[in-house]
Amino acid sequence: MQRRKDPLKLAELRHGNCRKTEEEISKALHTNGREDYLFALNQELEMYEVLQSKIVQCDVEIEKILNSTIGKDDNKRQHHIEPKNTKINKNTPKNIDLNLMAYQYFEGVDLLAIEGVSYSTVLSIMSEVGLEGIKKFPTAKHFASWLRLTPNNKISGGKILSNRIPKGSNRLKIALRNAANAIGNLKDSTPLSDFFKRINFRKGRVSAISATARKLAIIIWNMVVKNQAYVNPEGYLFLDEKRKLGLVKRIQKQITKFGLTNEEINFATN
């Protein structure tokens, strides 16, 4: 018990990411000797150790289920992929090659190639809908709508009165929103991060997260159902691109209708 009260010994247990030095931390760890505080801390430590042991058991069960699912399917088992230097956070299951298992589970589709998609995102897809579940949706729009990531447009007289995203959530929707938030935090410029920043500038971060999560859902459906590799998202026809095409067509119709020339509409001809 005396060792647990020694500030210098406690400071040696500091995490490597701590900005404060051991000397600075030890100064803040001098106890006032209250036994009730020490008892509460000991209770919390025991609870932490119990929860960590439960997490280890969950990791073992996850590995067992994935091995069983992949092992029974020759089409899944035949796929192999080179190891990646993917960043592993504290919540990632230990001692499991999720890079390989995810590639085999989705039959040669590498969802981890999408920026922002982590091991936890892939595990959420496996547990919440699975490979066969995604294939049951006839289109990517149906999949995004099921996730409640598509605006519920209320139209009257040809005008959109509201386009709010329906209320309700599930674990997969939360996982995709977390992935979208991670994309928004990327320092490097990518098609998805640039899309996030455009929406964020116009409508705010909450809308940017929802729009990017919807785009991720569409990309994932196309990759899994069509069994294709991750490509530049600009290759997909998204809602913002459809609006641009619609605007161009309307302008062309007006030009044709009134018979306008380049000089009349003041087009720049370089």
C-alpha positions, 0 to 999 in steps of 0.5 A: 500500500505504501508503494501505491501512495508514493508519488514518484512510483505513481508518476513512473506509470504515466502514459508516454503521451503525457506532456507533463514530466514525471517530476511535474506529475509526482507533485500533483500526486501527494495524498492527503491520507484520506482512506475513503478516497483510496478505497474508491480509487481501488474500487475503480481500478478493480472495475477497470480490470474486470472490464478489460478482461471482458473486452479481451473475451469479446475480441476472442469471440470476434476472432472465433466467429470470423474464422468460422464464417471465412473458414466455411466459404472457399470463395472467401478463404481464397483471397489474400492481401498485403499487410497495411500500416493502418493506425490501430487505436485502443478499441481495435481487437488485439491479435486479430489480422482484421485487414486480411479478415475484412478482405476475405469476408467481403470476398476481395473488396478492400473497404479499408482503402476508403479514407476515414474507414477504420477497423471499427467501421468495418466490424460495424458493417459486418455485425449490423448488416453483413455481406448478404444483407448489403446485397439485399438492397436493390440500389445504393439509394435504398441502402442509404435510405435504410440507414436514415442518411437520405433527406426526406423531401416534402414536396408541394406544388413542385417546391421542396418544403423541407428536406430534413434527414429522418430521426432515428439511428443505429450502430452502423449509421453512427459508425459511418458518421464517425468515419465521416467526422474522421474524414473531416479531420484529415489534414491531407486533401482527398476527394472525400475531405474536399467534399466534407469541407465544401458542405461544412463551409456552406451548411456547417459541420453537422450537415457535412458529417451527414452528407459525407456519411451518406456518400460513404454508404453509397461507395460501400454499397457499390464496392460490395455489391458490384465487387469493385475496388475503391475508386475516386468518388468523383467517378460516382454521380452524386446529388451535388453533381446531379444538381449541376447537370440539371442547372446546365440543362435548364440554362440550355433550354432557356437559351434555345427557347429565346434564341439567344446568341453568345453576344446577347448573353455576354459569354466570354469567348477566349 
